[in-house]
Amino acid sequence: MKANREIRITGPSNRTAAHGTLLALILAFTAIHQIAAVPNIVVWDTGSKLTEADVATRTGWKAVPIELFALEAEPLKAASDPGYYGREYSFTGDTIVENQNLTAVFWSSKGRVIIYSKPGGAYSPAASSASVGPGSTKKILELVPLASTDQPGGISRCDILRNAGDEVVLKVSFSGKTKADVSATFTFGKNEIVEVNPAGKGKEFRILSHLERAVVPGFVGDDLVFNPADYPSADTLTPPSENLLLGLISGEAHELVMTWPTGRQRLILRLANDSTGQRTIESVDFDSDGQSFYLAALSAPGIWHREELKPAFLEKDIASGWKRPFPAKWKTHLLEAGVRTTFAFREAKGTVWRGVPGSYNYPVWFDGETTWYHLSKKVPPKGESLIYFLEGQNTPVAVTTPVDIMKSTLGRAMSEPILDVAGQKLRTHHRRGGDGVHRACTCGCTEAIQAFFEKGQEAAKKDSIKDALGDMNFFVECHVDRIEEYRRFANDLIQYLNQKGSASSELKPFLEKLGQLVEQIPQEYTVQKENMKSRDYAADLTRRTMELTGNRTTNNLAAYMDLLKAWRAMGGAQDYVVAQCHVITRKLFQEAGYGCATEPKALAVAQEVRARCRQVLRNPDGYEIWANY
């Protein structure tokens, strides 16, 4: 962290001595009531309507005092006279709000609000060299009401509702040449967040930026990542509106975080080719449903990264040139068994076992400051690896995460069901917790029992074998129950999709694609039903195993090894079906979100399908996916 700087409320170096007198009056006035405090946020009056040159040089800017009595000839006398109370500030130029993280320019002639992010959060309104133009800051976005986009008007009025040093609230009226004026309230605090609260019928806004990717997070299930290059002929995309959007701004040093409460909000991503011919998301059209929404910029070198996965990466440890700027839960998406799968970067190299692909080298990890990949036939080097973060993990206090912003803007009560921390926890297979067989699966439990038979201890350790069999049966019951949960989910969803297909021939292709996916769940069950056996079969294996503990003979080990094979064959089939159900459901969750992006009329159905998928994906089995994926 940088050392705190002395902050003085003065203007640029060419300010007159009169402004120094004004500052003294302000401080004298505030000292009457309490201690004079340095504002964390400043409102500027540019003195005249902005031009491009004015934005770069700050020529003529004046800080609007927190107490407007300071503008009177006799501030102390005015403060004692109620006749002066209620005075409103009249801007002679354009309005600018500034804190240590951002600068917001209310550009009246352009009719839009422009938000710049400051490098490193450095803020000193006294610095004459500071500017909001290119070089010292990064323009993150321009915001304009959609009602004024076709015939741009301007900002006709800007009223200060609150200017308290820690918070600034402005009511801004936008004029349109062919449509009625619309207005919105903008609230700024000490951090990166800007609240936009629409008023009246002006509920739709266009947020112009230069986004290389847009991410719709899914905290239970995988995120959706929209790459404009994947849609070469589309002008717009309509992703699911799920309370949080992460925009990755070109340059890999800035992100736009956008949040909104639950309602009937709608997003439209507008695509275009930039000056180099690269496909980009040039703007986000947002229907706010008349509710507040929130914008924030996060900045750091390498705050996100795009790594091309080359064929030469196959079966090799490959070091990336990207370095994480700070600790966090960094993640990426790679293809596993043909499905986009989330991989959180681990802190060391290792292996992982999965029910469908089996064992392989975990593909991404950190070794100190170095980022490593090991891609294989099971997780092949195809396309790109997009690295970004949503949540903290040993993250410095000074770093704000997108999840921090969501909690701050929506509140913990609304954020909890979105994050669904309880739903991210793996369900347990351990009947007796730490007292039972620690490797709670048919392989692990049969291995523990095998050790007794190999030592000829099956009679002496009869009670221990009985306990291990109880642990194994509990594991099998958990698997069977989980498979039944997926089967009920699939049957209900098939009925829902059939009903929607009967009601709308327009959505038939979209619904058929989803239907073909979900039908794979009962198909996998049918194929493996005989191999998975039944509860009665497991009970019979238990009885036969216990019979071997009645007396010790030389044939016990061989007899037990036959039972071990039967246990493991049953358990292996169940492992496979559980994992396949999970993979199919995650793929369905993704396809619903990607499919509606080019089929706006399918948005409501897609969101219902995703909600059902999210519900059944809660508390996955350890044989479905690793923890905290």
N, C-alpha and C positions, 0 to 999 in steps of 0.2 A: 504494500500500500504506500501511496505517496504521503509525505508529511503534510500536515494541515498547513494551509497557507493563510496569511493574514488577509482578510477580505474587507475592503473599504468601499463604501458606496460613493464613488465619484464617477465622473464621466470620462470620456477620452481626454487625452493630454491637452487638447485645445479648449477645455472648458474654462469659463471665466471665473473670476474671484467671487462673482455673485452666487455662483452655484455652491462655493464653499460656505458662504453665509447661509444659504438655504439648508445645507446639510447641518450646520450648527443649530439652526432653528428646529429642525426635525428632531435632533437628538435632545435638545432642551425640552421640547414638548413631551416627548415620550418619557423623559426622566421624571416628569411630574407624576405620572401614573405608576410606573414601575421602572425596572432597569432597561436601559436602551439595548436592544438586541439587533444583531446584524441579520438582515433577511437572508433566508436560504433560497428565495425565489424573488425575482425582480420583474416588474412590468416596465417596459420602455415605450415611450412615445417618440416616433422617429422625427417629429417636427414637420414633415412634409410627406406627401405620398411617395412611396418607395419606387426607386428605379433599381436596375441591376447593380449599378455602381454603389448605391447607398447601402445595399445589403452587404457588400464586401468591405466597406470602409467605416460604417456606423456614423457617418457624418451627420451631426445635428441631433443625435439621439439624446433624450433626457429621461432619467429615471422618474417614474411616477411615485411620489411619496406615499407611504402607507397611510399617514394621517394628512388629509387634504388641508387641514388648518395651516400646514406649513406653507401653503401657497398664498395665504393672506398676508397683508402688510404687517399685521400684528398677530402672529399665531397664538400667543398665550391669551390675549384678550378674546380672540375669536373662539378659542376652546371653552371659555367661560360663558359665552353667550349662546343660548339655544337657538337664536335666530340663524346662526351659521350652520347648524346641524342639518344633515340631509343633502349637503352639496354633492353633486355628481361631477366626475371628471370628464372633460370634453377633450378628446384627442384631436390634436391639430394635424397629426400625420397618421401613420399606420401603427398598429399595436404589435408588440413583440413581448413574449414571455420567455424568461430564461432562468434555468437552474443549473446545477453542476453537471447534469446529465444530458440536457437537451436545450434547444432553442426553437421556439415555435413562432413563426412569422405569419401574421394575419394580413395578407397582401390584398388590399382593397381593390386595386385595379384589376387584378387577376381573378378575384372572387374565390380564392382558395387559401387553405391553411397549409403551410409548408413546415415540416418538422425535420430538424437536423439533430443528429447525435453528436455528442462531444467526445473527443478522444480521451480515454482514461478518466472521464468524469471530472476533468480539471475545470474549475469555474472561478473566474475572477472578473467581475464586471468592471473592475478598475483598469484592466489591462487594455491599453489602447491598441495593442496588436491583435487582440481577439477579433474573430470575425465569424460570421455564419456561412460564409461562402466556401467554395471548394478549397482544399488545402489544409484548413484547420479543423473542419468538421465534415460529416458525411450527410448528404440529404437522404433521408430514409423514405419519406413519402410526401405526397401532396394529397390533400383531402378537399373534396368539393361536393356539394349536394348534387344529386343526380338531376334534380329539377332544373338546374341551371347549366347543365353540360352542353345541351344542344345550342342554346343561345346564351353564352356566358354573360353574366352581368358583373357583379362585384360584391364587395362587402359594404353594405350601406351604413351599418352602425355597429359599434363595439362598446358595450357597457361593462363596467367593472362591478360585479356583484360582491366580490370579496377580494381584498388585498391585504393579507395578514402576515406576510413574511415567510410563513410555512405553507401557505395555500393561496392560490389565486383562482378565482372563478369569474369567467367572462361569459356574457350573453352576446352572441354574435348573430347579426341578421345578414343573410345573403340575398341579394337582389337578382332577379332574373329579367331578361329583356322581354320575354314572352309569357312568363309565368309569375304567379304571386311569390312574394318574398317568403323565404323559409328561414328558420332560426334554430340555433342549437346552443346549449350551454357547454362550455369547455372548462374542465377542472384540472388544475395542475398542483402537484405537491412537491416534495423534496426528492422524489425518485424519478424513474424513467416513464412512469405511467401517465397517460392522458385519458381522461374520461370524456366521452362525447355523449351528451344527452339531447336527443332531438326534441323539438317542440312542434306541436301541431301536426300537419300532414307531411312535413318534410322529414320523412323517416329513412330515405334511401340516399346512400353516399357512394361515391367512387373514391377509392384509395389507390392512387397511382404510385407505383414503385417499379423496381427492376428486379423481379424475383426469378432466380434460376430454378427453384423448386418450391413447392408448397406442400406442407406436411399436415395431415389431419391425424392427430395422435389417437391411439387406441390403447388405453392402459391395461385393459384385459383384451387380448388379441393384438394383432400387429398394426402398426401405423400405416396409413395410406400416404404414399409419396407420389406427387404428381409432377412429372417431367414433361415440359411443353414439347420436347422433341418426339415424344411418343404419340403426339396428336398433330401430325403435319398438316392436316386439312381442316382442323377444327378452329373456329374462332373463339369459342367459349367452352368452359367446363363448369358443371354444376356439382361440386363435391358435397358429401353429407355435411350438414351444419351441426357440429357437435361441440359447441362451446369454446373451442380453442383452435386457432390456426397459427402455424409457424411458417413464416415466409423467409426463405434463405436468399439473401440479397447478394448480387454478383460481387465478387471480390473476396468472398469467404471470411469477411471480417465483421459482418453485421447481419442481424436477424430482426425481423418484424414479428412481434408477438401480438396476437389479437384475441380478445376474449369477449364473451357476451353471456348473459343469463339465459335460462331455459325459456323458450318461447317459439314463435313461428318465424324466426330469422332465416334468411336465405343468402347463400354465397354464389357469386358467379365470378369465375376466373377468366379474364380476357387475355387471349394469346395474340402474339404478333412476332414478327421478325425484327431484331434490332438492326443497328447500322452495319453490323458485321454479317448479317444473315442468320444469326443464331436465334432459335426459338426461345421466347421468354414469356413470362407472365407480366404483362405491362400494367395491369390494374386488377383490383378486386372490387366488384360491385356488391354492396352489402345492404340488404333490406333489414333494418334494425328492429322491425316489429314495434317501432315507437319506444323501444327501451334503450337504456344506456349501453354503450359498448366501449371497449378499452383498447388503447394502442400503446405499445411500448417497443423501444429499440434496445437490443442488447448488442454490445460491441466488444470485440477482442480479436486480435490477429489469430486466424485459424479457428474461429468460433464454430465453423463447420467446414467440411472438406469433402471433395469428390475425388475418389481414387479410381482410375481406370484399371479394370481387372484383365490383365493380359494373359494370353495362353501360356506364356513362359512362367507364370506363377504356379503352375500345376505341380503339386507334390514337392514344393520347396518352401523354406522359410524366407519370406520376402519382407524387408524393412521398408516402411513407407517414409517419405520425406516429411510427412506431416507430424507435428508434435502438438499434443494437447496443451491448450493455453492454461488450464487449471484442472484440478481433479473434479470429476463429475461422473455421472453414469453415462458414459459415452457408448453409443451403439451404432449398429449398421444393419443392413438387410442383405442377405445372401440367399442363393437358391439351394434349398435342401429338399431332396426328393421332388424336385420340380416346383416347389412352393416357396414363395418369398418368406423368409424366416428371420426374425429378429435375433441378433447376436449381440449381447452386451460385452464390451471389451473386458477381459479378465486381467488380473494383475500378474499372471504367470502362465507359461505354456503348459498345456495338458491335453488330456483326451476326454471324450464324452461318449456315452452310449445312448442310442435312441432306438425305440421300438421298431421303426421301419428301416432306416439305413444301417443300424447296428453301430459298431464302434468306429470312431475316426478322431483325428486330431482336431481339437477345438480351433476354429479358424482365425480368431482375432484375440490379441492380447497386448499388454504393455510390458516392456522390460525396462524399468527406469523411465527415461524420457523417449525411448524408441517405441514406435508402433509397428507391430508385426502381423503378417498374414501367413497362414498355411492353408492353401486351398487344395482340394482333392477331387477325386471322381465323385464323391458323395456330396461335396459342396464345391462345385466347379467354379473356375474363374470366368464368369460370364457377365458382361455388362459393366456396371460400375458399383463401387461401394460408396454409399453416401454416409458420412460420419457426422453425427450431431448429438445433442443431448437435450433432454427435457427436465430431468430431475437431478438433484444434487446427490453426491456421494463423497463424503469427506471434502466437500466444496468449501472454499474460504467464505467467511461471513460476508465479505465485501462483494461477492459475486451473486447476482440475482439470476435465478433460473426461470424458465417459462412456467414451471409449476408454482414457483413462488409468486409470480405475477397473477396466475389464476386464483390462488388462495387469497391474495391481497384484494383482487378486484371483485371476485364472486363470493368471497367469504368461505369459511371452512364448511359450513352446513351444506352449501351448494356444491362445493368442490369434492366432498367426500364420496358421493355416489359416482362422480366422474372418474376420480382416481381409483376408487374401489380397492383400497389397500387390503381389506379383508378378503376380497375376491382374488387377489394376486397370490395369496398364500396357498402352497401346495397342501392337498389333503393328505392325511397320514395313513400309513399302512401298518403302523406299529400298535399292536393290540395292548401291549404292556409298557409302552414307552421305552425308556432306557433300560428297563429290566428284561426286555425280551430279546429275541434275536435281532441284532442291529441291522443286518442286511435282510430286511423284511421282504422277501420274495421267495418264490418256489426254489430258485437256484440257491439263494442264501440259506434258507431254512434246511433244505435237504443236505446241503454241505455241512451245516452244523451237526445234523443228526449222523451223517456219514462218519464223522470223526469218532463218535461213540462206538459204532459198529467196527471200525477199523482197529480199535483198541480192545475189542471184546468187552466193552462196558455196557452193552445195551440193556442187560438185566439190572445192573447196579444203577444205571442212569435212566431208569424207566420214567421217573417223574419229569426229568429234564426233557426227555424225548417227547413226552406227552405235551409239555408246555410249548415246545418248538412246533409240534404239529398244530397246536391251537393257534400259534402265531401264523403259520402257513395257511390254515383254513380262513383266518381272518383276512389275510391278504387276498386270497381267492374270492372271498365274499365281496371285498371292496372292488375288485376288478369286475366281477359279474354285475354288481349294482351300477358301476360307472358305465358299463356297456349298455345296460338297460336304460340308463338316463339318456344316452345318445340316441338310442332307438326311439324312445318316446319323442325326443326333440325332432328327429327326422320325420316320423309319421305325422306329427302335428304340422310341421312346416310344409310337407308335401300337400296336405289338405289345404293349407292357406294359399299356396302358390296355385293350386288347381282352381280354387275359388276366384282368385284374382285373374287368372287366365280366361276363365269363362266370362268374366265381366268386362274384359278389355282385350280385344284382339290386337290393339295397337302395341301392347306390352308383351305380346306372345313370345317374340324372340328372346327378350330379356328374361322372362319368366322360365322359358324352356331351358335356358342355359343354367340358371340356378337350380331348376328341378333336376337336371341331369347330374349335377354335383351332389345334391343332398341324397339322391337315390343310391349313391355309392355306399352310404352307411348301411342300409339293410342288405345290400349286395355283399359287402365284406362280411357281415354277420353270417349270412347264409353259407358262403364259401367255407368259413372256418368253424361253423357250428359243431360239426362232428369232432374236430380237433380240440375245441374248447371244453368238450364234455359237459358235465353238469355238477350240481351240488351233491347229488347222490353218488356220483362217481368219486368226488373228493372224499366223501364220507367213507366210501368203501376202501379207498387207498389208506385212509387214516386207520381204519380197523385192522387192515392187513399189516400195516407197519407196527402197530401196537402188539399184534399177536407175536411178532418176532422178539419182543422184549420179555415174553413169558419165560423162556429158558434159552440158555446160550448153546448154540450148536455151530459146527464148522460151516454150515450152509447159510447162516444168517446174513453174512456180508453179501454173498452173491444174490440172495433173495432180495435183500434191501436195495441193491444196485438196480435190479429190475424195476422195483417200485420207484426209485429215484428217477429213472428215465420216464416213467409214466407221469410222475408229478411234473417234471420239467417240460414234457411235451404239451401237457395241458396248460401249464403256466405260460409257456412261450407263445402258444396260439392266442391266449387272452392278452398278453403283452402287445402282440402285433395288432389285434383288433382295436384295443384301446388307443394305441398310437395312431392308427389309420383314421379312426373316428375324429380324433383331435386335428389331424392334418387336413382332413376333408372339411371340417367345420371352419378352421382358420382360412382355408382357401375360399370357402363360401362367403365368409365375413369380408374378405378382400374383394372378391368379384362383385359382390353387391355394391360396394363403395366405388369401385372403378367403373362398373357398368353404368351406374346412374349419372356419372359425370358427362357422358355423351347422350344420355336419354333423360332429359329433365323431367319428363312426365313419370318416370319410374322412381323419382326421388323418395316419395312417401313409402313405397313398397320396399325400397332398398334400406331405408332407415328402420323399418319394422324387422326385416330379415336380420340386419346387423344387431338390433337389440336382442333378438332371440338367440343369435349366435353368441353374443357377449354373455348372456345369462348362462348358457350351458358350458361356456369356456371357463367360468369362474371356478376357482379352486381345482386346477388341473391335477391329475395324477402324475407322480414323478416319472411314469413311463410314457406320458404324453409329451412333456416338455420339461426343461430344467427350471429350477426356481428363478423367480425375478427376471423372466425373459422380456 
